[in-house]
Amino acid sequence: MSGALYTRDILRLAVSIPHQSRLDKPDGTAEVRSRTCGSRVTADIILSADRVIAQLGIEVSACALGQASAAILATEAIDKSADEIAEAKDHLAGFLTGSRETPGPWDKMDHLSAAKDHPGRHAAILLPYDAILAAFEAAATASEAA
């Protein structure tokens, strides 16, 4: 069963995460960990004037599925708002739990389909989204304090 879970496409994505470096002066930064699997994702974001991601830095310590999910998200995240990231996360989460038919609108999200029947992996798949959304919250808090 694990052979079907870690497909060639998942493994290719896992080793191709873009934006894998921390940013020097991010507007928001966050580190999140999964209690279920121990995965960790740190995200730094710099926002444009219209509050979309202008720059992203991401560090991922996760299984191949978490890394693949991070690769898909990091590829799509530039020029996205917090609402767009949250919408993509909700769509993917709904797919994983069976309430949506497709994993989401972004390129290569369908590669995560094999994980649908493995609920123990869902937290790692959603963790990159949680990290970026928490970085948006940190940026909002920082701008309110300024």
N, CA, C and O of each residue as an XYZ file, in Angstrom:
584
protein
N       0.818     -1.197      0.000
C       0.000      0.000      0.000
C       0.861      1.260      0.000
O       0.485      2.255     -0.619
N       2.018      1.241      0.686
C       2.844      2.438      0.711
C       3.423      2.745     -0.658
O       3.716      3.903     -0.955
N       3.597      1.720     -1.511
C       4.068      1.968     -2.865
C       3.096      2.829     -3.642
O       3.517      3.694     -4.410
N       1.804      2.610     -3.460
C       0.793      3.406     -4.138
C       0.697      4.807     -3.554
O       0.309      5.747     -4.247
N       1.046      4.948     -2.288
C       0.964      6.255     -1.628
C       2.082      7.180     -2.087
O       1.836      8.348     -2.387
N       3.309      6.668     -2.145
C       4.452      7.474     -2.555
C       4.740      7.242     -4.034
O       5.648      6.499     -4.406
N       3.948      7.893     -4.852
C       4.076      7.749     -6.294
C       5.313      8.483     -6.797
O       5.910      9.288     -6.083
N       5.676      8.197     -8.010
C       6.802      8.898     -8.644
C       6.541     10.409     -8.668
O       7.459     11.200     -8.451
N       5.295     10.810     -8.930
C       4.959     12.237     -8.959
C       5.135     12.879     -7.582
O       5.637     13.999     -7.479
N       4.729     12.179     -6.534
C       4.897     12.700     -5.167
C       6.383     12.860     -4.860
O       6.800     13.885     -4.322
N       7.166     11.870     -5.194
C       8.603     11.928     -4.907
C       9.294     13.024     -5.714
O      10.212     13.672     -5.211
N       8.872     13.236     -6.942
C       9.430     14.332     -7.754
C       9.102     15.685     -7.124
O       9.962     16.560     -7.025
N       7.874     15.842     -6.707
C       7.482     17.099     -6.059
C       8.254     17.308     -4.756
O       8.686     18.420     -4.453
N       8.419     16.244     -4.001
C       9.069     16.344     -2.689
C      10.482     16.903     -2.774
O      10.961     17.531     -1.830
N      11.141     16.681     -3.883
C      12.514     17.180     -4.028
C      12.590     18.463     -4.855
O      13.674     18.873     -5.271
N      11.445     19.090     -5.092
C      11.440     20.287     -5.948
C      10.703     21.466     -5.314
O      10.021     22.219     -6.009
N      10.838     21.625     -4.008
C      10.149     22.718     -3.315
C      10.835     24.046     -3.663
O      12.022     24.212     -3.384
N      10.104     24.993     -4.267
C      10.705     26.299     -4.537
C      10.714     27.182     -3.277
O      10.017     26.900     -2.302
N      11.499     28.231     -3.318
C      11.549     29.243     -2.246
C      12.037     28.656     -0.917
O      11.560     29.047      0.148
N      12.987     27.719     -0.983
C      13.487     27.061      0.227
C      14.611     27.843      0.879
O      15.721     27.334      1.038
N      14.330     29.056      1.249
C      15.295     29.816      2.036
C      14.531     30.820      2.884
O      13.502     31.353      2.469
N      15.044     31.063      4.060
C      14.396     32.021      4.950
C      14.605     33.427      4.399
O      15.615     33.701      3.751
N      13.653     34.314      4.657
C      13.761     35.704      4.228
C      14.395     36.531      5.343
O      14.164     36.271      6.524
N      15.192     37.524      4.967
C      15.902     38.343      5.946
C      14.968     39.199      6.809
O      15.106     39.227      8.032
N      14.039     39.879      6.187
C      13.157     40.782      6.937
C      11.704     40.539      6.527
O      11.103     41.367      5.843
N      11.145     39.407      6.944
C       9.761     39.103      6.539
C       8.755     39.999      7.249
O       9.005     40.485      8.352
N       7.630     40.207      6.609
C       6.508     40.898      7.243
C       5.838     39.986      8.262
O       5.301     40.446      9.270
N       5.876     38.690      7.983
C       5.303     37.703      8.889
C       6.067     36.406      8.800
O       6.528     36.015      7.728
N       6.200     35.743      9.926
C       6.873     34.450      9.948
C       6.142     33.546     10.933
O       5.584     34.017     11.924
N       6.149     32.266     10.658
C       5.489     31.311     11.552
C       6.111     29.936     11.374
O       6.526     29.552     10.281
N       6.162     29.214     12.470
C       6.577     27.816     12.446
C       5.433     27.007     13.027
O       4.927     27.320     14.104
N       5.032     25.980     12.323
C       3.969     25.101     12.815
C       4.468     23.660     12.792
O       5.278     23.269     11.951
N       3.958     22.893     13.739
C       4.317     21.472     13.855
C       3.043     20.646     13.915
O       2.016     21.077     14.439
N       3.141     19.472     13.373
C       2.033     18.523     13.457
C       2.223     17.656     14.696
O       3.267     17.025     14.865
N       1.228     17.627     15.548
C       1.285     16.770     16.734
C       1.193     15.299     16.359
O       1.700     14.438     17.078
N       0.546     15.010     15.235
C       0.335     13.616     14.867
C       1.557     12.960     14.235
O       1.786     11.765     14.427
N       2.348     13.734     13.479
C       3.456     13.095     12.768
C       4.813     13.742     13.023
O       5.838     13.197     12.613
N       4.839     14.887     13.689
C       6.099     15.542     13.983
C       6.638     16.406     12.855
O       7.728     16.964     12.981
N       5.915     16.529     11.776
C       6.365     17.385     10.677
C       6.426     18.835     11.148
O       5.702     19.242     12.056
N       7.320     19.613     10.499
C       7.479     21.023     10.847
C       7.624     21.831      9.563
O       8.333     21.428      8.641
N       6.941     22.980      9.512
C       7.066     23.898      8.387
C       7.238     25.303      8.948
O       6.480     25.730      9.819
N       8.235     26.015      8.445
C       8.447     27.408      8.785
C       8.247     28.222      7.522
O       8.813     27.903      6.476
N       7.438     29.277      7.614
C       7.168     30.124      6.455
C       7.445     31.582      6.799
O       7.037     32.072      7.851
N       8.136     32.259      5.908
C       8.355     33.697      5.972
C       7.671     34.296      4.749
O       7.768     33.755      3.648
N       6.980     35.414      4.947
C       6.351     36.084      3.806
C       6.645     37.575      3.848
O       6.740     38.185      4.913
N       6.783     38.129      2.679
C       6.815     39.572      2.480
C       5.609     39.880      1.617
O       5.406     39.274      0.565
N       4.810     40.836      2.079
C       3.562     41.162      1.392
C       3.716     42.411      0.534
O       4.487     43.316      0.852
N       2.973     42.436     -0.543
C       2.910     43.620     -1.394
C       1.967     44.634     -0.755
O       1.349     44.361      0.274
N       1.865     45.794     -1.369
C       0.970     46.842     -0.856
C      -0.487     46.378     -0.827
O      -1.265     46.829      0.013
N      -0.857     45.481     -1.737
C      -2.241     44.990     -1.750
C      -2.412     43.684     -0.968
O      -3.386     42.959     -1.166
N      -1.443     43.387     -0.065
C      -1.532     42.293      0.915
C      -1.577     40.904      0.286
O      -2.270     40.014      0.778
N      -0.837     40.726     -0.799
C      -0.628     39.397     -1.363
C       0.850     39.057     -1.178
O       1.675     39.943     -0.954
N       1.173     37.786     -1.273
C       2.548     37.353     -1.071
C       3.420     37.833     -2.231
O       3.203     37.470     -3.387
N       4.411     38.657     -1.891
C       5.377     39.129     -2.881
C       6.614     38.233     -2.869
O       7.208     37.965     -3.914
N       7.000     37.768     -1.660
C       8.138     36.865     -1.519
C       7.797     35.821     -0.467
O       7.082     36.096      0.497
N       8.316     34.631     -0.670
C       8.078     33.518      0.235
C       9.389     32.817      0.525
O      10.200     32.587     -0.372
N       9.585     32.483      1.781
C      10.678     31.607      2.177
C      10.065     30.478      2.995
O       9.259     30.726      3.891
N      10.442     29.244      2.693
C       9.809     28.120      3.387
C      10.841     27.041      3.696
O      11.678     26.708      2.857
N      10.770     26.505      4.902
C      11.584     25.360      5.298
C      10.628     24.252      5.685
O       9.670     24.479      6.424
N      10.884     23.063      5.191
C       9.971     21.943      5.396
C      10.735     20.738      5.920
O      11.709     20.287      5.317
N      10.279     20.232      7.044
C      10.781     18.969      7.578
C       9.559     18.075      7.740
O       8.872     18.116      8.760
N       9.301     17.270      6.721
C       8.074     16.473      6.685
C       8.292     15.255      5.801
O       9.316     15.126      5.131
N       7.315     14.375      5.814
C       7.335     13.216      4.931
C       7.213     13.682      3.478
O       6.996     14.863      3.208
N       7.353     12.754      2.571
C       7.288     13.101      1.147
C       5.957     13.748      0.783
O       5.924     14.629     -0.075
N       4.861     13.334      1.413
C       3.568     13.947      1.111
C       3.522     15.399      1.568
O       3.014     16.262      0.852
N       4.051     15.669      2.756
C       4.107     17.048      3.246
C       5.003     17.903      2.374
O       4.694     19.063      2.101
N       6.118     17.327      1.935
C       7.028     18.052      1.049
C       6.379     18.313     -0.305
O       6.522     19.400     -0.867
N       5.671     17.325     -0.825
C       4.998     17.489     -2.114
C       3.927     18.573     -2.012
O       3.798     19.410     -2.905
N       3.167     18.555     -0.929
C       2.153     19.578     -0.719
C       2.786     20.963     -0.632
O       2.266     21.926     -1.196
N       3.917     21.058      0.080
C       4.631     22.332      0.189
C       5.125     22.799     -1.178
O       5.095     23.993     -1.472
N       5.576     21.871     -2.007
C       6.051     22.233     -3.347
C       4.925     22.820     -4.187
O       5.109     23.824     -4.875
N       3.764     22.187     -4.123
C       2.607     22.695     -4.878
C       2.236     24.080     -4.373
O       2.056     25.004     -5.166
N       2.122     24.228     -3.069
C       1.733     25.512     -2.481
C       2.763     26.589     -2.765
O       2.398     27.694     -3.169
N       4.050     26.294     -2.563
C       5.087     27.306     -2.781
C       5.135     27.751     -4.244
O       5.447     28.905     -4.534
N       4.829     26.844     -5.152
C       4.784     27.195     -6.574
C       3.645     28.169     -6.852
O       3.781     29.049     -7.702
N       2.541     28.026     -6.158
C       1.343     28.824     -6.409
C       1.202     30.069     -5.530
O       0.406     30.952     -5.852
N       1.949     30.161     -4.436
C       1.685     31.154     -3.385
C       1.956     32.601     -3.768
O       1.277     33.501     -3.275
N       2.930     32.845     -4.632
C       3.255     34.231     -4.985
C       2.031     34.879     -5.643
O       1.382     34.294     -6.510
N       1.743     36.094     -5.205
C       0.587     36.887     -5.669
C      -0.757     36.384     -5.139
O      -1.809     36.769     -5.651
N      -0.727     35.525     -4.117
C      -1.969     35.047     -3.503
C      -2.202     35.751     -2.171
O      -1.261     36.067     -1.443
N      -3.474     35.988     -1.871
C      -3.880     36.591     -0.596
C      -4.099     35.494      0.442
O      -4.115     34.305      0.126
N      -4.264     35.925      1.678
C      -4.577     34.970      2.745
C      -5.878     34.235      2.427
O      -5.982     33.031      2.660
N      -6.854     34.941      1.905
C      -8.131     34.307      1.576
C      -7.966     33.235      0.496
O      -8.606     32.185      0.560
N      -7.116     33.496     -0.487
C      -6.900     32.509     -1.550
C      -6.168     31.275     -1.026
O      -6.469     30.153     -1.432
N      -5.200     31.483     -0.117
C      -4.499     30.349      0.484
C      -5.474     29.543      1.345
O      -5.480     28.313      1.295
N      -6.295     30.239      2.132
C      -7.275     29.566      2.991
C      -8.299     28.796      2.158
O      -8.695     27.691      2.527
N      -8.722     29.371      1.050
C      -9.694     28.696      0.183
C      -9.094     27.417     -0.404
O      -9.763     26.385     -0.459
N      -7.834     27.484     -0.844
C      -7.176     26.296     -1.392
C      -7.017     25.230     -0.311
O      -7.223     24.044     -0.570
N      -6.648     25.653      0.906
C      -6.506     24.702      2.022
C      -7.849     24.037      2.329
O      -7.922     22.818      2.487
N      -8.903     24.837      2.410
C     -10.229     24.290      2.714
C     -10.674     23.303      1.639
O     -11.265     22.266      1.941
N     -10.385     23.634      0.389
C     -10.756     22.742     -0.710
C     -10.000     21.415     -0.584
O     -10.589     20.341     -0.703
N      -8.692     21.506     -0.342
C      -7.875     20.294     -0.207
C      -8.312     19.474      1.011
O      -8.421     18.251      0.927
N      -8.559     20.134      2.127
C      -9.009     19.436      3.335
C     -10.350     18.747      3.081
O     -10.562     17.614      3.515
N     -11.236     19.418      2.392
C     -12.528     18.825      2.052
C     -12.375     17.600      1.169
O     -13.089     16.612      1.340
N     -11.454     17.664      0.235
C     -11.186     16.502     -0.612
C     -10.657     15.338      0.214
O     -11.107     14.202      0.064
N      -9.695     15.630      1.090
C      -9.087     14.567      1.885
C     -10.101     13.879      2.800
O      -9.990     12.683      3.067
N     -11.091     14.640      3.280
C     -12.101     14.057      4.167
C     -13.328     13.547      3.417
O     -14.245     13.003      4.032
N     -13.354     13.715      2.100
C     -14.426     13.149      1.299
C     -15.591     14.066      1.004
O     -16.568     13.621      0.403
N     -15.532     15.332      1.403
C     -16.658     16.231      1.141
C     -16.508     17.009     -0.173
O     -17.422     17.733     -0.567
N     -15.381     16.868     -0.843
C     -15.174     17.478     -2.164
C     -14.649     16.411     -3.120
O     -13.961     15.472     -2.721
N     -14.993     16.582     -4.377
C     -14.608     15.578     -5.372
C     -13.202     15.757     -5.910
O     -12.590     14.789     -6.361
N     -12.673     16.977     -5.874
C     -11.336     17.243     -6.409
C     -10.467     17.867     -5.312
O     -10.991     18.478     -4.380
N      -9.140     17.716     -5.419
C      -8.261     18.254     -4.388
C      -8.078     19.769     -4.440
O      -7.631     20.368     -3.462
N      -8.410     20.384     -5.546
C      -8.284     21.830     -5.619
C      -7.940     22.310     -7.002
O      -7.741     21.513     -7.919
N      -7.870     23.628     -7.153
C      -7.734     24.222     -8.483
C      -6.311     24.330     -9.000
O      -6.117     24.602    -10.184
N      -5.315     24.128     -8.162
C      -3.944     24.389     -8.577
C      -3.320     23.203     -9.291
O      -3.684     22.048     -9.070
N      -2.383     23.522    -10.140
C      -1.659     22.523    -10.903
C      -1.016     21.502     -9.955
O      -0.414     21.879     -8.950
N      -1.141     20.259    -10.267
C      -0.533     19.121     -9.584
C      -1.186     18.745     -8.255
O      -0.723     17.807     -7.605
N      -2.239     19.436     -7.827
C      -2.913     19.040     -6.585
C      -3.468     17.625     -6.689
O      -3.592     16.925     -5.684
N      -3.801     17.207     -7.905
C      -4.331     15.860     -8.093
C      -3.322     14.778     -7.708
O      -3.711     13.638     -7.454
N      -2.034     15.118     -7.662
C      -1.019     14.140     -7.246
C      -1.201     13.725     -5.782
O      -0.702     12.680     -5.366
N      -1.910     14.537     -5.010
C      -2.138     14.223     -3.590
C      -3.313     13.263     -3.384
O      -3.603     12.874     -2.252
N      -3.975     12.888     -4.447
C      -5.160     12.028     -4.352
C      -4.896     10.700     -3.663
O      -5.769     10.176     -2.971
N      -3.700     10.153     -3.845
C      -3.380      8.854     -3.232
C      -3.443      8.901     -1.710
O      -3.609      7.863     -1.070
N      -3.315     10.080     -1.126
C      -3.312     10.213      0.334
C      -4.715     10.282      0.934
O      -4.865     10.265      2.156
N      -5.716     10.357      0.111
C      -7.088     10.496      0.603
C      -7.463      9.389      1.587
O      -8.128      9.645      2.590
N      -7.043      8.178      1.303
C      -7.392      7.033      2.147
C      -6.405      6.805      3.291
O      -6.405      5.744      3.916
N      -5.564      7.807      3.562
C      -4.557      7.711      4.622
C      -4.677      8.911      5.563
O      -3.849      9.821      5.515
N      -5.706      8.916      6.421
C      -5.965     10.084      7.274
C      -4.796     10.473      8.171
O      -4.691     11.631      8.574
N      -3.928      9.535      8.486
C      -2.765      9.855      9.299
C      -1.784     10.782      8.589
O      -0.908     11.357      9.234
N      -1.913     10.934      7.300
C      -1.016     11.792      6.512
C      -1.625     13.160      6.218
O      -0.925     14.054      5.742
N      -2.903     13.336      6.490
C      -3.584     14.578      6.137
C      -2.974     15.792      6.824
O      -2.849     16.847      6.203
N      -2.589     15.666      8.100
C      -2.016     16.801      8.828
C      -0.739     17.295      8.158
O      -0.533     18.503      8.041
N       0.112     16.388      7.722
C       1.361     16.781      7.060
C       1.084     17.480      5.732
O       1.805     18.405      5.356
N       0.055     17.050      5.029
C      -0.300     17.653      3.745
C      -0.818     19.074      3.928
O      -0.537     19.946      3.107
N      -1.569     19.314      4.992
C      -2.157     20.633      5.237
C      -1.218     21.580      5.977
O      -1.467     22.785      6.012
N      -0.155     21.065      6.561
C       0.756     21.868      7.378
C       1.367     23.065      6.636
O       1.441     24.143      7.226
N       1.805     22.937      5.387
C       2.349     24.123      4.707
C       1.329     25.265      4.605
O       1.692     26.438      4.703
N       0.076     24.921      4.410
C      -0.981     25.931      4.357
C      -1.133     26.608      5.713
O      -1.265     27.829      5.798
N      -1.114     25.800      6.776
C      -1.208     26.349      8.132
C      -0.067     27.321      8.405
O      -0.275     28.368      9.018
N       1.141     26.977      7.952
C       2.302     27.838      8.199
C       2.166     29.174      7.482
O       2.433     30.223      8.069
N       1.756     29.144      6.231
C       1.618     30.396      5.485
C       0.481     31.234      6.049
O       0.607     32.454      6.147
N      -0.619     30.605      6.418
C      -1.725     31.366      7.015
C      -1.319     31.969      8.356
O      -1.708     33.095      8.667
N      -0.543     31.239      9.151
C      -0.046     31.788     10.419
C       0.928     32.933     10.158
O       0.964     33.890     10.931
N       1.715     32.860      9.092
C       2.615     33.966      8.738
C       1.803     35.205      8.339
O       2.186     36.326      8.672
N       0.695     35.012      7.634
C      -0.207     36.138      7.326
C      -0.717     36.768      8.624
O      -0.741     37.993      8.749
N      -1.123     35.940      9.591
C      -1.602     36.455     10.887
C      -0.504     37.231     11.603
O      -0.765     38.286     12.182
N       0.724     36.716     11.567
C       1.850     37.403     12.209
C       2.104     38.753     11.527
O       2.409     39.740     12.197
N       1.978     38.795     10.206
C       2.170     40.048      9.473
C       1.095     41.062      9.848
O       1.383     42.247     10.020
N      -0.149     40.593      9.974
C      -1.243     41.487     10.351
C      -1.022     42.039     11.753
O      -1.236     43.226     11.995
N      -0.599     41.188     12.670
C      -0.338     41.611     14.044
C       0.804     42.623     14.085
O       0.732     43.614     14.812
N       1.848     42.376     13.313
C       2.995     43.290     13.266
C       2.606     44.643     12.690
O       3.067     45.673     13.182
N       1.765     44.663     11.652
C       1.371     45.930     11.045
C       0.434     46.717     11.964
O       0.449     47.948     11.965
N      -0.382     46.000     12.746
C      -1.249     46.680     13.725
C      -0.436     47.302     14.839
O      -0.789     48.367     15.347
N       0.652     46.649     15.225
C       1.494     47.141     16.308
C       2.362     48.321     15.877
O       2.814     49.110     16.706
N       2.588     48.429     14.565
C       3.474     49.499     14.065
C       2.802     50.860     14.033
O       3.424     51.846     13.638
